[in-house]
């Protein structure tokens, strides 16, 4: 029953956002626009996107504690597996899938791996907030920008508080968080202590200046590359928009991914793109055409690569 309820929710979200994205769209004009798209810009967009993903794999690698840091091949394989399951399952299930995958590929704690995924999201939100604040003077009127900046500012305050607590208390907060598992007899006291230590170890980079700076730099460059990739698709359709528009679409779709939705964020991705481009006066038909091609470019290559990664990771050595 619970699974059915979640399935209905994800379907409702997909339909609702998809309906918003397609309202007033001329399908004939969409088809014509797609046939006129310049392939060279789409190829350039995919190349930059691959580079951005490669940097994100490197960032994930360096978020692990140095003493048991997995190899780059393992983290990139696990990351592609995560993208694959995000593409075919709802609610971003790929995040859990890559935690399981890296635990199978390398001798690392799944609790530590899960912690690094949380830290990744922290860096992403920090970078998104910074980029939005820098972009403000060059952006058109974006109605949702003040609320987004307020949310990100509150998040920064919370993150700063967590870092301070971890510096002072070590793994005690993690033990308190996991204590209910022991009370429910799901784990023993020694395993609880080990899990707490592993979870806390994942936050090492947030407490150590040099790894934190490296992770932040890799996050920033990867986001700029996402913006460049998205802007190249705008060039393919000759939308005549500045680089900031590509970055705004990248940020908008990333924020939209927070909303529980179906596989690959179908509907939500398109709606977020249409909303971002509406600030530049792009028509609904042009915006949706761009969104559909952009989503396909972010879906099919990584579905294929992720599928290959899944097969290779399950093949006997």
HUWOWO-V558143 format. One record per pair of residues at least 12 apart in sequence whose ideal C-beta (glycine too) atoms are under 10 Angstrom apart, sorted by sequence separation. I is the first residue (numbers start at 1). GAP is how many residues later the second one is. D is the distance in Angstrom with one decimal. If there is no record, write none. Layout:
I_GAP_D + I_GAP_D
//
This chain:
60_12_9.6 + 61_12_9.8 + 63_12_9.3 + 82_12_3.8 + 85_12_4.0 + 86_12_9.1 + 99_12_9.0 + 101_12_9.0 + 102_12_9.9 + 133_12_9.8 + 231_12_5.1 + 234_12_5.9 + 253_12_7.6 + 256_12_4.7 + 257_12_7.8 + 259_12_9.5 + 274_12_9.6 + 275_12_8.7 + 61_13_8.4 + 62_13_9.4 + 81_13_7.3 + 82_13_6.1 + 84_13_7.6 + 85_13_7.9 + 99_13_9.4 + 100_13_8.5 + 132_13_6.7 + 136_13_8.3 + 178_13_9.5 + 179_13_7.3 + 182_13_9.7 + 230_13_9.4 + 231_13_8.6 + 233_13_7.8 + 255_13_10.0 + 256_13_6.4 + 259_13_8.8 + 274_13_4.4 + 277_13_6.9 + 58_14_6.7 + 61_14_4.5 + 80_14_9.6 + 82_14_8.4 + 83_14_9.3 + 84_14_9.3 + 96_14_9.6 + 99_14_4.5 + 100_14_9.7 + 102_14_8.9 + 175_14_10.0 + 178_14_5.6 + 181_14_8.0 + 231_14_6.8 + 232_14_7.5 + 256_14_9.3 + 273_14_6.4 + 274_14_6.0 + 277_14_7.9 + 57_15_6.7 + 60_15_5.1 + 61_15_8.3 + 79_15_9.1 + 82_15_5.4 + 83_15_8.3 + 85_15_9.7 + 98_15_7.8 + 99_15_5.1 + 102_15_9.6 + 178_15_9.3 + 228_15_7.0 + 230_15_8.2 + 231_15_2.8 + 234_15_8.2 + 253_15_8.2 + 254_15_9.9 + 256_15_7.0 + 257_15_8.3 + 273_15_7.9 + 276_15_9.3 + 57_16_9.3 + 59_16_9.2 + 60_16_8.6 + 78_16_10.0 + 81_16_5.7 + 82_16_3.2 + 85_16_9.1 + 98_16_9.9 + 99_16_9.5 + 132_16_6.7 + 133_16_6.8 + 227_16_6.5 + 230_16_3.9 + 231_16_7.5 + 233_16_8.9 + 253_16_5.4 + 256_16_3.5 + 271_16_9.9 + 274_16_8.9 + 57_17_9.6 + 58_17_8.0 + 81_17_5.6 + 82_17_8.3 + 84_17_9.8 + 99_17_8.6 + 132_17_6.0 + 175_17_6.8 + 178_17_5.7 + 179_17_9.2 + 227_17_7.9 + 229_17_7.5 + 230_17_7.4 + 231_17_9.9 + 252_17_9.5 + 253_17_9.1 + 255_17_7.1 + 256_17_8.5 + 270_17_8.7 + 271_17_9.4 + 273_17_6.7 + 274_17_6.1 + 54_18_9.1 + 57_18_5.2 + 58_18_8.4 + 60_18_8.2 + 61_18_9.5 + 80_18_8.5 + 82_18_9.6 + 96_18_8.1 + 99_18_6.3 + 174_18_9.4 + 175_18_7.0 + 177_18_9.7 + 178_18_5.7 + 227_18_8.8 + 228_18_6.5 + 230_18_8.8 + 231_18_8.4 + 253_18_9.4 + 254_18_8.5 + 270_18_6.3 + 273_18_3.7 + 56_19_9.5 + 57_19_4.1 + 60_19_6.3 + 78_19_8.4 + 79_19_5.9 + 81_19_8.6 + 82_19_7.2 + 95_19_8.5 + 98_19_7.4 + 129_19_8.2 + 133_19_8.7 + 174_19_9.6 + 177_19_7.8 + 224_19_9.1 + 227_19_4.6 + 228_19_8.3 + 230_19_4.9 + 231_19_8.9 + 252_19_9.4 + 253_19_4.7 + 256_19_8.5 + 272_19_8.3 + 273_19_9.0 + 56_20_9.2 + 57_20_8.9 + 59_20_9.9 + 78_20_4.5 + 81_20_4.5 + 82_20_9.2 + 128_20_8.5 + 129_20_6.8 + 132_20_7.3 + 133_20_9.3 + 175_20_8.7 + 176_20_8.7 + 226_20_8.2 + 227_20_3.3 + 230_20_5.0 + 249_20_9.9 + 252_20_4.5 + 253_20_6.1 + 256_20_9.4 + 270_20_9.6 + 271_20_8.3 + 57_21_8.6 + 77_21_9.1 + 78_21_8.0 + 80_21_9.0 + 81_21_8.8 + 96_21_8.7 + 128_21_9.9 + 174_21_7.6 + 175_21_4.3 + 178_21_7.5 + 226_21_7.8 + 227_21_8.1 + 229_21_7.9 + 230_21_9.7 + 251_21_9.2 + 252_21_6.8 + 255_21_9.7 + 270_21_4.3 + 273_21_6.6 + 54_22_7.1 + 57_22_4.9 + 60_22_9.6 + 78_22_8.5 + 79_22_8.6 + 95_22_5.5 + 129_22_8.7 + 130_22_8.8 + 171_22_8.1 + 174_22_3.9 + 175_22_8.9 + 177_22_7.9 + 224_22_9.8 + 227_22_7.9 + 228_22_9.1 + 230_22_9.9 + 252_22_9.4 + 253_22_9.8 + 269_22_6.9 + 270_22_6.7 + 273_22_7.8 + 53_23_8.2 + 56_23_6.9 + 57_23_8.4 + 75_23_8.7 + 78_23_4.0 + 79_23_8.6 + 81_23_9.7 + 95_23_9.4 + 129_23_3.5 + 173_23_8.5 + 174_23_7.7 + 224_23_7.4 + 226_23_9.1 + 227_23_4.9 + 230_23_8.3 + 249_23_7.8 + 250_23_9.7 + 252_23_6.3 + 253_23_7.7 + 269_23_9.4 + 77_24_7.1 + 78_24_4.0 + 81_24_9.2 + 128_24_6.7 + 129_24_7.0 + 171_24_9.6 + 172_24_8.0 + 174_24_8.6 + 175_24_9.2 + 223_24_7.6 + 226_24_4.3 + 227_24_8.1 + 249_24_5.5 + 252_24_3.9 + 270_24_9.0 + 54_25_9.4 + 77_25_8.4 + 78_25_8.7 + 95_25_9.1 + 127_25_10.0 + 171_25_4.7 + 174_25_4.5 + 175_25_8.9 + 225_25_9.2 + 226_25_8.7 + 248_25_9.8 + 249_25_9.7 + 251_25_7.9 + 252_25_8.9 + 269_25_8.1 + 270_25_6.5 + 53_26_7.2 + 75_26_9.5 + 78_26_8.5 + 95_26_8.9 + 125_26_8.9 + 126_26_7.9 + 129_26_7.5 + 130_26_9.5 + 170_26_9.3 + 171_26_5.2 + 173_26_9.3 + 174_26_4.9 + 224_26_9.1 + 249_26_9.4 + 250_26_8.9 + 269_26_5.1 + 53_27_8.1 + 74_27_8.5 + 75_27_6.5 + 78_27_6.1 + 125_27_6.0 + 128_27_9.8 + 129_27_6.6 + 170_27_9.0 + 171_27_9.0 + 173_27_7.8 + 174_27_9.5 + 223_27_6.8 + 226_27_9.1 + 248_27_9.8 + 249_27_4.6 + 252_27_9.4 + 74_28_6.3 + 77_28_6.3 + 78_28_8.5 + 171_28_7.5 + 172_28_8.8 + 174_28_9.4 + 223_28_7.9 + 226_28_8.1 + 248_28_5.0 + 249_28_6.8 + 267_28_9.9 + 77_29_9.9 + 126_29_8.0 + 171_29_3.9 + 174_29_8.8 + 247_29_9.7 + 248_29_8.4 + 266_29_7.8 + 269_29_8.0 + 53_30_7.8 + 74_30_9.3 + 75_30_8.4 + 78_30_10.0 + 125_30_5.4 + 126_30_6.6 + 170_30_6.6 + 171_30_8.3 + 173_30_9.8 + 246_30_9.6 + 265_30_8.2 + 269_30_8.9 + 74_31_4.2 + 75_31_8.1 + 125_31_8.1 + 169_31_9.4 + 223_31_8.5 + 245_31_7.6 + 248_31_7.3 + 249_31_9.8 + 264_31_7.4 + 70_32_6.1 + 73_32_8.4 + 74_32_4.7 + 171_32_9.6 + 245_32_7.2 + 248_32_8.4 + 70_33_9.5 + 73_33_9.6 + 75_33_9.7 + 122_33_8.1 + 126_33_7.2 + 265_33_9.5 + 266_33_9.0 + 71_34_8.5 + 74_34_8.7 + 121_34_9.9 + 122_34_9.4 + 125_34_8.1 + 166_34_6.9 + 245_34_8.4 + 264_34_8.4 + 265_34_9.5 + 70_35_7.0 + 71_35_6.8 + 78_35_8.3 + 82_35_8.7 + 245_35_5.7 + 264_35_5.5 + 70_36_3.7 + 122_36_9.5 + 123_36_9.6 + 167_36_10.0 + 241_36_7.9 + 244_36_9.4 + 263_36_9.5 + 69_37_8.8 + 70_37_8.4 + 122_37_5.7 + 166_37_5.6 + 245_37_8.6 + 60_38_8.6 + 64_38_8.8 + 68_38_8.1 + 70_38_5.5 + 75_38_9.5 + 166_38_9.3 + 239_38_8.0 + 242_38_8.8 + 249_38_9.5 + 253_38_8.7 + 264_38_9.7 + 68_39_7.0 + 69_39_8.2 + 167_39_9.6 + 241_39_5.6 + 264_39_8.3 + 68_40_5.6 + 119_40_9.8 + 122_40_8.6 + 163_40_7.9 + 166_40_7.4 + 167_40_5.9 + 240_40_9.2 + 241_40_9.7 + 61_41_9.8 + 68_41_7.8 + 75_41_9.5 + 122_41_9.6 + 162_41_7.8 + 166_41_5.9 + 239_41_8.0 + 241_41_7.6 + 249_41_8.3 + 253_41_8.3 + 60_42_8.6 + 64_42_8.9 + 240_42_9.6 + 249_42_8.4 + 253_42_8.6 + 65_43_9.0 + 70_43_8.6 + 163_43_5.5 + 164_43_9.6 + 230_43_8.8 + 234_43_8.8 + 239_43_6.4 + 64_44_6.5 + 65_44_9.7 + 68_44_7.6 + 162_44_7.8 + 163_44_6.2 + 250_44_9.7 + 64_45_9.6 + 162_45_9.9 + 237_45_9.6 + 249_45_7.5 + 253_45_8.6 + 160_46_10.0 + 230_46_9.5 + 234_46_9.7 + 65_47_7.1 + 159_47_7.8 + 239_47_6.8 + 64_48_6.7 + 234_48_9.2 + 238_48_10.0 + 239_48_9.0 + 246_48_9.6 + 63_49_9.4 + 64_49_7.7 + 163_49_9.2 + 237_49_7.0 + 241_49_9.7 + 63_50_9.4 + 65_50_10.0 + 237_50_10.0 + 239_50_9.8 + 64_51_9.4 + 65_51_9.3 + 239_51_6.9 + 63_52_8.5 + 64_52_6.0 + 234_52_10.0 + 237_52_6.8 + 60_53_9.1 + 63_53_4.2 + 237_53_5.6 + 62_54_9.4 + 63_54_8.7 + 236_54_8.5 + 61_55_9.3 + 63_55_9.7 + 64_55_10.0 + 60_56_6.3 + 63_56_5.4 + 234_56_6.7 + 237_56_7.7 + 59_57_9.5 + 60_57_8.1 + 63_57_6.6 + 233_57_6.4 + 236_57_7.5 + 237_57_9.7 + 233_58_9.5 + 236_58_9.5 + 60_59_9.3 + 115_59_8.6 + 59_60_9.7 + 60_60_6.4 + 63_60_8.4 + 230_60_9.0 + 233_60_6.3 + 234_60_8.9 + 59_61_7.2 + 233_61_5.0 + 236_61_9.6 + 232_62_9.9 + 111_63_8.8 + 56_64_8.0 + 59_64_7.5 + 230_64_6.4 + 233_64_6.7 + 59_65_9.8 + 229_65_8.8 + 232_65_9.5 + 233_65_9.7 + 111_67_8.9 + 230_67_9.3 + 56_68_9.3 + 229_68_8.1 + 230_68_9.0 + 229_69_8.6 + 226_72_9.4 + 14_76_8.7 + 13_77_9.1 + 10_79_9.9 + 11_79_8.9 + 10_80_4.4 + 9_81_9.0 + 10_81_6.8 + 118_81_9.1 + 122_81_9.1 + 9_82_9.3 + 120_82_10.0 + 123_82_8.8 + 7_83_7.7 + 111_83_8.2 + 112_83_9.4 + 115_83_7.4 + 119_83_6.1 + 122_83_9.9 + 123_83_8.7 + 6_84_7.6 + 111_84_4.9 + 114_84_9.0 + 115_84_4.9 + 118_84_7.2 + 119_84_6.2 + 122_84_7.1 + 6_85_7.4 + 109_85_7.9 + 110_85_9.3 + 111_85_8.3 + 112_85_9.0 + 113_85_8.8 + 114_85_7.3 + 115_85_7.6 + 116_85_9.3 + 117_85_8.4 + 118_85_8.3 + 119_85_9.0 + 109_86_7.9 + 111_86_8.7 + 112_86_4.4 + 113_86_10.0 + 115_86_7.2 + 116_86_4.8 + 119_86_6.5 + 130_86_9.2 + 111_87_4.0 + 112_87_6.9 + 115_87_2.4 + 116_87_8.8 + 119_87_6.1 + 109_88_8.8 + 110_88_8.2 + 111_88_4.8 + 112_88_8.9 + 114_88_7.3 + 115_88_6.2 + 116_88_9.5 + 118_88_10.0 + 109_89_3.9 + 111_89_9.3 + 112_89_5.3 + 113_89_7.5 + 115_89_9.3 + 116_89_8.4 + 123_89_8.7 + 126_89_10.0 + 127_89_7.1 + 130_89_9.7 + 131_89_7.9 + 108_90_8.8 + 109_90_8.4 + 111_90_8.6 + 112_90_4.8 + 126_90_7.1 + 127_90_9.7 + 130_90_7.6 + 111_91_7.6 + 112_91_9.7 + 115_91_9.9 + 127_91_9.7 + 128_91_9.3 + 109_92_7.8 + 112_92_9.4 + 123_92_5.6 + 127_92_4.6 + 131_92_6.3 + 135_92_9.6 + 108_93_9.9 + 109_93_8.6 + 119_93_9.6 + 122_93_9.5 + 123_93_6.1 + 126_93_7.5 + 127_93_5.2 + 130_93_9.2 + 131_93_8.0 + 108_94_10.0 + 123_94_9.9 + 125_94_9.7 + 126_94_9.2 + 127_94_9.5 + 120_95_8.4 + 123_95_8.4 + 124_95_6.3 + 127_95_8.4 + 128_95_7.1 + 119_96_7.7 + 123_96_4.3 + 127_96_5.2 + 131_96_8.1 + 122_97_9.5 + 123_97_8.9 + 127_97_9.2 + 124_98_8.9 + 116_99_9.8 + 120_99_8.1 + 123_99_9.7 + 124_99_7.6 + 123_100_9.7 + 139_103_9.7 + 145_103_9.3 + 148_103_8.5 + 152_103_9.5 + 138_104_7.2 + 140_104_9.3 + 148_104_9.2 + 151_104_9.1 + 138_105_9.2 + 139_105_6.3 + 140_105_8.9 + 138_106_5.0 + 139_106_8.8 + 142_106_7.4 + 145_106_10.0 + 137_107_9.8 + 138_107_9.6 + 148_107_6.7 + 135_108_9.9 + 139_108_9.4 + 140_108_9.1 + 144_108_8.5 + 135_109_5.4 + 138_109_9.8 + 139_109_6.6 + 134_110_9.5 + 135_110_9.9 + 138_110_9.7 + 142_110_8.9 + 144_111_8.6 + 135_112_6.5 + 131_113_9.4 + 134_113_9.5 + 135_113_7.0 + 132_115_9.0 + 131_116_6.3 + 132_116_8.4 + 135_116_8.5 + 131_117_9.2 + 128_119_9.7 + 131_119_9.0 + 132_119_6.5 + 131_120_6.6 + 128_122_8.9 + 129_122_9.5 + 128_123_5.3 + 132_123_9.8 + 127_124_9.4 + 128_124_9.9 + 128_126_6.5 + 124_127_9.9 + 127_127_10.0 + 128_127_7.3 + 125_129_9.1 + 68_130_9.5 + 124_130_7.0 + 125_130_9.2 + 144_131_7.5 + 143_132_8.9 + 144_132_9.4 + 65_133_9.2 + 68_133_8.4 + 125_133_9.6 + 142_133_8.9 + 67_134_8.7 + 142_134_7.9 + 145_134_9.0 + 65_135_9.9 + 143_135_9.5 + 144_135_9.4 + 65_136_4.8 + 142_136_9.4 + 143_136_8.1 + 64_137_8.3 + 65_137_7.7 + 67_137_9.7 + 121_137_9.3 + 139_137_10.0 + 142_137_5.0 + 64_138_7.6 + 65_138_9.7 + 66_138_8.2 + 140_138_9.5 + 141_138_6.4 + 142_138_9.8 + 63_139_7.1 + 65_139_5.1 + 66_139_9.8 + 140_139_4.6 + 63_140_9.2 + 64_140_8.5 + 65_140_8.6 + 139_140_7.2 + 140_140_5.8 + 63_141_8.3 + 64_141_8.7 + 139_141_9.2 + 140_141_7.8 + 63_142_5.4 + 66_142_9.6 + 62_143_7.0 + 63_143_9.0 + 65_143_9.8 + 66_145_8.1 + 59_146_9.6 + 65_146_9.2 + 64_147_9.8 + 63_148_7.8 + 62_149_6.2 + 63_149_9.8 + 63_151_9.6 + 62_152_5.8 + 63_152_6.0 + 62_153_6.1 + 59_155_8.1 + 60_155_9.1 + 63_155_9.6 + 58_156_9.3 + 59_156_5.6 + 62_156_7.4 + 58_157_9.7 + 59_157_9.2 + 61_157_9.7 + 59_158_8.9 + 60_158_9.2 + 59_159_3.9 + 58_160_6.0 + 59_160_6.1 + 57_161_9.7 + 55_162_9.7 + 56_162_7.4 + 59_162_9.3 + 55_163_5.4 + 56_163_8.1 + 59_163_6.9 + 55_164_8.7 + 58_164_9.0 + 55_165_9.9 + 56_165_9.8 + 57_165_9.8 + 92_165_6.9 + 55_166_6.0 + 56_166_5.1 + 92_166_9.1 + 55_167_4.5 + 56_167_9.6 + 54_168_8.9 + 55_168_9.7 + 92_168_8.4 + 52_169_8.2 + 53_169_8.0 + 56_169_9.4 + 91_169_5.4 + 92_169_8.5 + 94_169_9.8 + 51_170_9.3 + 52_170_4.8 + 55_170_7.0 + 56_170_9.4 + 90_170_7.5 + 91_170_7.5 + 93_170_8.8 + 94_170_9.9 + 51_171_8.6 + 52_171_8.0 + 54_171_9.5 + 86_171_8.9 + 90_171_6.7 + 91_171_8.4 + 92_171_9.7 + 52_172_8.5 + 53_172_9.0 + 90_172_4.8 + 91_172_9.2 + 92_172_9.9 + 52_173_3.8 + 53_173_9.4 + 89_173_9.0 + 90_173_5.6 + 92_173_8.2 + 51_174_5.8 + 52_174_5.3 + 89_174_5.8 + 90_174_9.2 + 50_175_9.5 + 52_175_9.4 + 88_175_5.4 + 89_175_9.3 + 90_175_9.2 + 48_176_9.8 + 49_176_7.5 + 52_176_8.4 + 53_176_10.0 + 87_176_6.1 + 88_176_7.9 + 90_176_9.5 + 48_177_5.4 + 49_177_7.3 + 51_177_9.4 + 52_177_6.5 + 86_177_7.6 + 87_177_4.8 + 48_178_8.2 + 51_178_8.6 + 85_178_9.0 + 86_178_6.8 + 87_178_9.4 + 48_179_9.4 + 49_179_9.1 + 50_179_9.0 + 86_179_8.1 + 87_179_9.7 + 48_180_5.2 + 49_180_4.4 + 48_181_4.2 + 49_181_8.7 + 83_181_9.6 + 47_182_8.3 + 48_182_9.2 + 45_183_8.2 + 46_183_7.6 + 48_183_9.2 + 49_183_9.0 + 44_184_8.9 + 45_184_4.7 + 48_184_6.5 + 49_184_9.7 + 44_185_8.2 + 45_185_7.4 + 47_185_8.9 + 45_186_8.2 + 46_186_8.8 + 44_187_10.0 + 45_187_3.8 + 46_187_9.4 + 44_188_4.9 + 45_188_5.0 + 43_189_8.9 + 44_189_9.2 + 45_189_9.2 + 41_190_9.3 + 42_190_7.5 + 45_190_8.4 + 41_191_4.9 + 42_191_6.6 + 44_191_8.2 + 45_191_7.2 + 40_192_9.2 + 41_192_6.7 + 44_192_8.7 + 41_193_8.4 + 42_193_9.4 + 43_193_9.4 + 38_194_9.7 + 41_194_4.5 + 42_194_5.2 + 38_195_9.9 + 40_195_9.1 + 41_195_3.7 + 42_195_9.7 + 37_196_8.3 + 40_196_8.0 + 41_196_8.4 + 38_197_7.3 + 39_197_7.7 + 41_197_9.2 + 37_198_9.8 + 38_198_4.8 + 52_198_9.5 + 37_199_4.6 + 38_199_8.1 + 36_200_9.1 + 37_200_5.7 + 38_200_7.7 + 36_201_7.8 + 37_201_8.9 + 45_201_9.4 + 34_202_9.9 + 36_202_8.3 + 33_203_10.0 + 34_203_8.7 + 33_204_6.3 + 105_204_10.0 + 33_205_9.6 + 98_208_9.8 + 101_208_8.1 + 105_208_6.4 + 97_209_9.4 + 101_209_8.3 + 104_209_6.8 + 104_210_8.9 + 87_211_9.3 + 98_211_9.9 + 102_211_9.9 + 87_212_6.0 + 94_212_8.2 + 101_212_6.1 + 86_213_9.7 + 87_213_8.9 + 97_213_8.8 + 101_213_9.8 + 83_215_9.2 + 87_215_6.8 + 88_215_7.5 + 83_216_9.2 + 86_216_8.8 + 87_216_4.8 + 86_217_9.6 + 87_217_9.9 + 83_218_9.6 + 84_218_7.2 + 88_218_8.8 + 83_219_4.5 + 84_219_6.3 + 87_219_6.8 + 88_219_9.0 + 82_220_9.8 + 83_220_7.8 + 84_220_8.9 + 86_220_8.5 + 87_220_9.1 + 84_221_7.8 + 85_221_7.5 + 80_222_6.8 + 83_222_7.5 + 84_222_2.5 + 79_223_9.7 + 80_223_9.9 + 83_223_4.8 + 84_223_5.7 + 80_224_9.7 + 81_224_9.7 + 82_224_7.7 + 83_224_10.0 + 84_224_8.9 + 80_225_5.2 + 81_225_5.8 + 84_225_6.7 + 85_225_8.3 + 79_226_10.0 + 80_226_4.5 + 81_226_9.1 + 83_226_8.6 + 84_226_5.8 + 79_227_8.8 + 80_227_8.8 + 81_227_9.9 + 82_227_9.3 + 77_228_9.8 + 80_228_7.8 + 81_228_5.0 + 76_229_9.8 + 77_229_9.4 + 80_229_4.0 + 81_229_5.5 + 79_230_8.5 + 80_230_8.3 + 77_231_9.4 + 78_231_7.9 + 81_231_9.5 + 77_232_4.9 + 80_232_9.6 + 81_232_6.5 + 76_233_8.3 + 77_233_9.1 + 80_233_9.3 + 81_233_9.9 + 77_235_7.0 + 78_235_7.9 + 77_236_6.0 + 17_239_8.0 + 74_239_9.2 + 17_242_7.9 + 18_243_9.9 + 17_244_7.3 + 18_244_9.5 + 16_245_9.8 + 17_245_9.8 + 22_245_9.2 + 49_245_10.0 + 53_245_9.9 + 13_246_6.5 + 21_246_6.7 + 13_247_6.4 + 14_247_5.8 + 15_247_9.2 + 20_247_8.2 + 21_247_8.9 + 13_248_4.8 + 14_248_4.3 + 17_248_8.9 + 18_248_7.0 + 19_248_8.0 + 20_248_9.6 + 21_248_8.8 + 22_248_7.9 + 45_248_9.4 + 49_248_7.1 + 53_248_9.7 + 12_249_9.7 + 13_249_7.0 + 14_249_8.8 + 17_249_8.6 + 18_249_3.4 + 21_249_3.9 + 22_249_9.3 + 25_249_9.2 + 45_249_8.1 + 49_249_6.9 + 53_249_7.6 + 10_250_6.4 + 11_250_9.5 + 12_250_9.6 + 14_250_9.8 + 17_250_4.0 + 18_250_8.3 + 20_250_8.5 + 21_250_4.5 + 9_251_6.6 + 10_251_6.0 + 11_251_6.6 + 14_251_8.6 + 15_251_9.8 + 16_251_7.4 + 17_251_4.7 + 18_251_9.7 + 20_251_4.9 + 21_251_8.8 + 23_251_9.1 + 42_251_7.3 + 46_251_5.9 + 50_251_7.8 + 9_252_9.1 + 10_252_4.5 + 13_252_9.4 + 14_252_5.4 + 15_252_6.8 + 16_252_9.1 + 17_252_8.4 + 18_252_6.5 + 19_252_8.8 + 20_252_10.0 + 21_252_7.7 + 22_252_9.0 + 33_252_7.5 + 37_252_8.4 + 42_252_9.5 + 45_252_6.1 + 46_252_9.1 + 49_252_7.9 + 50_252_9.1 + 53_252_9.0 + 9_253_9.5 + 10_253_8.5 + 13_253_9.6 + 14_253_4.0 + 17_253_7.1 + 18_253_7.1 + 21_253_5.0 + 32_253_9.9 + 33_253_6.8 + 36_253_9.8 + 37_253_9.1 + 45_253_9.4 + 49_253_8.6 + 6_254_8.2 + 13_254_7.0 + 14_254_7.2 + 17_254_3.9 + 20_254_7.3 + 21_254_8.8 + 29_254_8.9 + 42_254_9.6 + 43_254_9.8 + 46_254_9.9 + 7_255_8.9 + 13_255_6.6 + 16_255_8.5 + 17_255_8.0 + 20_255_8.4 + 30_255_5.9 + 33_255_9.6 + 34_255_6.1 + 42_255_6.5 + 46_255_6.2 + 50_255_8.9 + 10_256_9.6 + 11_256_9.6 + 14_256_9.9 + 29_256_4.9 + 30_256_8.7 + 33_256_4.5 + 34_256_9.7 + 37_256_6.5 + 10_257_9.8 + 14_257_9.9 + 17_257_9.4 + 26_257_9.1 + 28_257_9.2 + 29_257_8.2 + 32_257_9.1 + 33_257_8.4 + 13_258_9.9 + 17_258_9.8 + 25_258_8.9 + 26_258_8.7 + 27_258_8.5 + 30_258_6.6 + 31_258_8.7 + 34_258_7.7 + 24_259_8.6 + 25_259_5.4 + 26_259_4.9 + 29_259_9.8 + 30_259_4.7 + 33_259_9.9 + 34_259_6.4 + 24_260_4.9 + 25_260_5.0 + 26_260_10.0 + 29_260_7.7 + 30_260_9.8 + 33_260_8.9 + 23_261_6.8 + 24_261_7.7 + 25_261_9.5 + 27_261_9.5 + 22_262_8.2 + 25_262_8.8 + 26_262_9.6 + 27_262_9.8 + 30_262_7.4 + 34_262_9.8 + 21_263_8.1 + 22_263_9.6 + 25_263_5.1 + 26_263_9.7 + 30_263_9.7 + 20_264_9.8 + 24_264_9.4 + 25_264_8.4 + 23_265_9.3 + 21_266_8.1 + 22_266_6.4 + 21_267_5.6 + 21_270_6.7 + 22_270_9.9 + 21_271_9.0
//
